[in-house]
Amino acid sequence: KTSATMSNRYGQLEEGSATVDSANNTWRSRLSEIPSSMKVLSAVLFIGGTIFLLCSLTCIFVCEDFRRVLVMLLLGVIMFIPGGYSAFILINFIRGKHGFHWQQLPDM
């Protein structure tokens, strides 16, 4: 085996073969089809929500002010849920999963 092979569930494909090239083009065409504002907002909400959730969980043990923990937890949940949902839809659309399309999401 050479380093220029890619593994998939059907076997080995050599880099530069027609199947690998068409898969890369399909992936790139789907990615370019999504508006950039939707990609950025989804990433910001998902990453920001994750950061706030992690900070609130660590602040439970460090901070003495429970209101601060509650605010960070609430803000993290409010950001994480729509960010995670939109990231899930976009990733499955890019991967080519049946039943997922970026137009399922509201305009951002």
C-alpha positions as CSV (number, residue, x, y, z in Angstrom):
1,K,0.0,0.0,0.0
2,T,1.2,3.5,-0.7
3,S,0.5,6.6,1.2
4,A,-1.5,7.9,-1.8
5,T,-4.4,5.6,-1.1
6,M,-7.6,6.4,0.7
7,S,-9.7,3.9,2.6
8,N,-13.4,3.8,2.4
9,R,-16.0,1.2,3.3
10,Y,-15.8,-0.4,-0.2
11,G,-12.0,-0.9,-0.3
12,Q,-9.0,1.1,-1.3
13,L,-9.0,4.0,-3.7
14,E,-6.0,5.5,-5.2
15,E,-5.5,9.3,-4.9
16,G,-6.4,10.9,-8.3
17,S,-8.8,8.2,-9.3
18,A,-12.1,9.2,-10.8
19,T,-14.1,8.1,-7.8
20,V,-12.0,10.0,-5.3
21,D,-12.0,13.1,-7.5
22,S,-15.8,13.1,-8.0
23,A,-16.3,12.6,-4.2
24,N,-14.0,15.6,-3.5
25,N,-15.8,17.7,-6.1
26,T,-19.2,16.7,-4.7
27,W,-18.1,17.6,-1.1
28,R,-16.6,20.9,-2.3
29,S,-19.7,21.8,-4.4
30,R,-22.0,21.1,-1.4
31,L,-19.8,23.3,0.9
32,S,-19.7,26.2,-1.6
33,E,-23.5,25.9,-1.9
34,I,-24.0,26.9,1.7
35,P,-24.1,30.7,2.4
36,S,-21.0,31.9,4.3
37,S,-23.1,33.8,6.8
38,M,-24.8,30.5,7.7
39,K,-21.5,28.7,8.2
40,V,-20.0,31.4,10.3
41,L,-23.1,31.8,12.5
42,S,-23.4,28.1,13.0
43,A,-19.8,27.8,14.0
44,V,-19.9,30.8,16.4
45,L,-23.1,29.6,18.1
46,F,-21.8,26.0,18.5
47,I,-18.3,26.9,19.7
48,G,-19.4,29.9,21.8
49,G,-22.1,27.7,23.5
50,T,-19.6,25.0,24.2
51,I,-17.2,27.4,25.7
52,F,-19.9,29.0,28.0
53,L,-21.1,25.6,29.1
54,L,-17.6,24.5,30.0
55,C,-16.9,27.7,31.8
56,S,-20.1,27.5,33.8
57,L,-19.3,23.9,34.8
58,T,-15.8,24.8,35.9
59,C,-17.1,27.9,37.7
60,I,-19.5,25.8,39.8
61,F,-16.4,24.6,41.8
62,V,-14.4,27.8,41.6
63,C,-16.8,30.8,41.8
64,E,-18.8,31.6,44.9
65,D,-21.4,33.7,43.0
66,F,-24.1,31.2,41.9
67,R,-25.8,33.9,39.8
68,R,-22.7,34.1,37.6
69,V,-22.8,30.4,37.1
70,L,-26.4,30.4,36.2
71,V,-26.0,33.2,33.7
72,M,-23.1,31.5,31.9
73,L,-25.0,28.2,32.0
74,L,-28.2,29.8,30.5
75,L,-26.2,31.6,27.9
76,G,-24.3,28.5,27.0
77,V,-27.5,26.5,26.6
78,I,-29.2,29.3,24.5
79,M,-26.1,29.3,22.1
80,F,-25.4,25.6,22.1
81,I,-28.8,24.2,21.1
82,P,-29.3,26.2,17.8
83,G,-25.6,26.0,17.1
84,G,-25.5,22.2,17.5
85,Y,-28.6,21.7,15.5
86,S,-27.4,23.8,12.6
87,A,-24.0,22.3,12.7
88,F,-25.6,18.8,12.6
89,I,-27.7,19.7,9.6
90,L,-24.8,21.4,7.7
91,I,-22.3,18.6,8.4
92,N,-24.8,15.9,7.2
93,F,-25.6,17.9,4.1
94,I,-21.9,18.3,3.3
95,R,-21.4,14.5,3.8
96,G,-24.3,13.8,1.4
97,K,-26.6,12.1,3.8
98,H,-30.1,11.6,2.4
99,G,-32.8,13.9,3.9
100,F,-30.5,16.8,5.0
101,H,-30.3,20.1,3.2
102,W,-29.0,23.5,4.3
103,Q,-32.4,25.1,3.3
104,Q,-34.0,23.3,6.2
105,L,-32.5,25.9,8.5
106,P,-34.0,29.4,8.9
107,D,-32.4,32.3,7.1
108,M,-29.5,33.7,9.1
